[in-house]
Amino acid sequence: MGRGLTAIVHQGQDLTLLMEYTIHLNSSGLNFIDLMVRQGNIDNPPKTPLVPGFECSGIVEALGDSVQGYEIGDRVMAFVNYNAWAEVVCTPAEFVYKIPDDMTFSEAAAFPMNFVTAYMMLFEVANLREGMSVLVHSAGGGVGQAVAQLCSTVPNVTVFGTASTFKHEAIKDSVTHLFDRNADYVQEVKKISAEGVDVVLDCLCGDNTGKGLSLLKPLGTYILYGSSNMVTGETKSFFSFAKSWWQVEKVNPIKLYEENKVIAGFSLLNLLFKQGRAGLIRGVVDKLLGLYNQKKIKPMMDSLWALEEVKEAMQRIHDRGNIGKLILDVEKTPTPLMANDSTETSEAGEEEEDHEGDGENKERMPFIQ
Ligand SMILES: NC(=O)c1ccc[n+]([C@@H]2O[C@H](COP(=O)([O-])OP(=O)(O)OC[C@H]3O[C@@H](n4cnc5c(N)ncnc54)[C@H](OP(=O)(O)O)[C@@H]3O)[C@@H](O)[C@H]2O)c1
């Protein structure tokens, strides 16, 4: 994937009139959803060719006639409905936010998707309060770390997390009780808290839905917000994908009523781009930037990649290697390939061995210092 992407975004449009903002990018976020888009594992995947990516940071290069509040040269971050992996993007003003002076462009590209998602689920959907407990899967990932940090802004919140074991050392200070991703987390949580937890955040839909619901205390909230386990390759095939969907259908509303449990779903992209809630999200971004300015939250970043290295960056997240967020840096020069580099991507539907701690063995990892 190269820098010619920008041309696709610009083709045949008077962008300053249509889109209101043109941003010269410094960085873009790489999210798990980008893998799902690539595999077509989303509802209504867009037609190809497409430029992936939903969030970015950079400098305002041009403004539409009616745009107010920002000026050319301002440092901004933005949500975009695709097209973020480019040198220039255009997006409506309602999705653009000013970056605090001491926030780097990399941090700004790592910020919106993970922290807004975590905030919305914890505070808008689950109403997290003092003394509550939260279970989060993929606790070492972008959303997982945002959840852990936001939980620490509320007194006495206990965070239970699952993650590949090799990540535990790096994230142990942010998560109260950590379990390996293959552990029987229902049993492990119940050993510590027999009653269960108040909030389950599940990005592994399928048979985890039943487990998550079984862990809820009365009046607890289960939120489904992802389906990472449907990404094929690794140990997953089309059949496990289908099985996961089948399992999801089996939630019984009468049991929810009898057991006083709440089940919810959350999709930030739908809220922003299909359901017209940009105003609500702007208020949330303001609150989050307040927490950032008070040094209560800070994106945890895994690694920085040139646009040309996107294939290897995607392979890293696919292989569970990331701890925190992967960033595509428009100004970064690609690291020269070494003779023993493997850049082969797992094929969709392929059955592979699931090696514990695969991520430890990855070479050419341009970690952020
Ligand atoms: N609903 C929303 O609005 C919304 C917004 C943002 C993200 N999300 C969802 O939140 C989840 C996390 O997203 P993220 O961008 O922050 O990613 P991430 O957690 O930084 O990275 C993915 C991690 O997921 C775990 N994982 C679980 N199943 C996997 C599989 N089949 N293949 C590879 N890794 C797998 C791995 O961690 P371990 O090996 O440590 O388990 C991996 O490192 C995703 O499901 C994403 O779609 C939802």
The ligand as a Gaussian input file, in Angstrom:
#p B3LYP/6-31G(d) Opt

LIG

0 1
 N      -17.966000      -1.113000      18.928000
 C      -17.117000      -0.115000      18.779000
 O      -17.501000       1.042000      18.657000
 C      -15.650000      -0.441000      18.753000
 C      -14.696000       0.575000      18.649000
 C      -13.346000       0.220000      18.675000
 C      -12.999000      -1.116000      18.769000
 N      -13.959000      -2.060000      18.833000
 C      -13.613000      -3.481000      18.978000
 O      -12.822000      -3.613000      20.121000
 C      -11.942000      -4.702000      19.966000
 C      -10.534000      -4.231000      20.251000
 O      -10.172000      -3.320000      19.226000
 P       -8.743000      -2.640000      19.194000
 O       -8.682000      -1.872000      17.924000
 O       -8.486000      -1.960000      20.491000
 O       -7.774000      -3.904000      19.023000
 P       -6.679000      -4.443000      20.069000
 O       -7.391000      -4.905000      21.283000
 O       -5.596000      -3.426000      20.198000
 O       -5.950000      -5.644000      19.328000
 C       -6.486000      -6.841000      19.124000
 C       -6.237000      -7.802000      20.276000
 O       -7.402000      -8.613000      20.340000
 C       -7.079000      -9.899000      20.829000
 N       -7.729000     -10.857000      19.931000
 C       -8.879000     -11.487000      20.213000
 N       -9.265000     -12.282000      19.222000
 C       -8.339000     -12.168000      18.262000
 C       -8.199000     -12.757000      16.971000
 N       -9.072000     -13.629000      16.460000
 N       -7.136000     -12.402000      16.238000
 C       -6.245000     -11.533000      16.712000
 N       -6.354000     -10.940000      17.944000
 C       -7.390000     -11.248000      18.707000
 C       -5.555000      -9.956000      20.878000
 O       -5.178000      -9.732000      22.238000
 P       -4.949000     -10.949000      23.283000
 O       -4.198000     -12.008000      22.537000
 O       -4.166000     -10.333000      24.363000
 O       -6.329000     -11.392000      23.689000
 C       -5.108000      -8.774000      20.038000
 O       -3.860000      -8.249000      20.426000
 C      -12.164000      -5.223000      18.539000
 O      -13.088000      -6.275000      18.562000
 C      -12.774000      -4.028000      17.842000
 O      -13.530000      -4.362000      16.708000
 C      -15.271000      -1.753000      18.840000

